[in-house]
Amino acid sequence: MAKIPVFTVEQAIARLRQTVHGKAANFYAMYSSVLGGIVTDPALMVLPLDDHMVHRGHAVFDTATLTQGMLYQIDPHLDRLIKSAGGARIPLPFSRERLRRIILATAAASRQRDGSVRYWLSAGPGGYGLGPAECAGSSFYVIVFKQEAYPESYYQQGIKLITSQVPIKPPLFARIKSTNYLPNVLVVLEAKDRGADNGVFIDQRGMVAESSNMNVAFVTQDRVLRHPPFEAVLSGITIKRVLDFAQRLVQQGALKALRIADIPVEEGREAIEMMLIGSSIKVAPVIEWDGQKIGDGKPGPITKKLLEMWNEDARSAKDQLVAVPYDEGV
Ligand SMILES: Cc1ncc(COP(=O)(O)O)c(C=O)c1O
């Protein structure tokens, strides 16, 4: 049996370089508060194992979209990160302003104009115990990476959904965007096993909750846009914005009203449109749920319109876009 090597510092750094996998070409820049700066070599985009984010899941995160050299909705995403940190009892290592500057500086160092920017606040490194008292201080990490695009068929033909058997997170945990995404991962795997694209969590009362990393909305036969209350699901930044667009559609007469209230599964199944909404998927039509057609089984006009409005917003809504300071130096 081959001997397990014990490396010198130089050998270990050389190994870090040699063992970078091909997909790391999609990782453009990383900030680490442990390093106190930004690296652009994927070999160095590493975390200390003693960070409580790694071995206890005591961390929260959020993601903003980098589009045409601008960060879309960075402020609501940062506000949610700070709220999640409060829920997880993680003290902020820096002021909100400094966190924002670090995110923008990392985006600038990536030299990319499009991608995803994800950032984590963690209880930090310090040991392998449970309680964070041993931690040297909270840590903050930012990564800029290539956004994984969903297949075009999701938008053209629509998505097939199943009701997941994975237990839903209790409301306290569903509202905090923590790094404990095991249920969310399992729902996607379960859906693929069952020949579907994604799954939907249903709560103990039989009410529709949310999907893997997306919110779920419906258009009823009498043209009411419906979404569950936000008490037991993640308060999606995208759905909040989409509700503003939907309000415009109410004014234009395309929708009759918006209704934020519990949605029993049976009522959801009678909808003429169902959609998934989130920063990664944007707005995408669901055409089948547990093998039953939604409406006529084709992407519906309200979903399409809301996607168009989202695209337009991400391109040109000045109050939602923050320019990345590429030329300021970092
Ligand atoms: C569980 C969950 N629900 C909903 C969403 C949608 O939120 P957003 O629109 O802010 O991406 C996400 C993604 O962040 C999520 O992880």
The ligand as an ORCA input file, in Angstrom:
! r2SCAN-3c Opt
* xyz 0 1
  C     -34.754     27.902      0.462
  C     -34.815     29.066     -0.459
  N     -36.013     29.610     -0.770
  C     -36.117     30.655     -1.621
  C     -34.996     31.219     -2.228
  C     -35.145     32.366     -3.166
  O     -34.526     33.526     -2.644
  P     -33.847     34.610     -3.577
  O     -34.886     35.117     -4.482
  O     -33.402     35.669     -2.617
  O     -32.746     33.957     -4.287
  C     -33.740     30.675     -1.938
  C     -32.514     31.217     -2.558
  O     -31.822     31.994     -1.982
  C     -33.634     29.593     -1.033
  O     -32.438     29.065     -0.741
*
